[in-house]
Amino acid sequence: MRSVKMSKIERNIKTNRQNVNAQIQETHNKYPRIRRSRPRDFDERNALTQITKASIERAKRDGKMKMIGKQKMYYDPTE
């Protein structure tokens, strides 16, 4: 296995960042994100809300989601 110094990696990132960002931007402009064309109906919204609430409650119950403030949560998927 070959070893590489962190300074060499950082230098490589610094020199290539502008070109890579330009390529990403160009690709993004060619193929924009396809947006959802129809609004969700009432039943679909309710179903998605129930699914989301159930997964959040499961994560809380399993100890994967912890409240760290009044309105802040921490989700740790590794536990």
Protein Blocks (a to p, Z undefined) as FASTA:
>chain_A
ZZddfklmmmmmmmmmmmmmmmmmmmmmmmccdddfbdcdfklmmmmmmmmmmmmmmmmm
nopaccfbfkbccddfkZZ
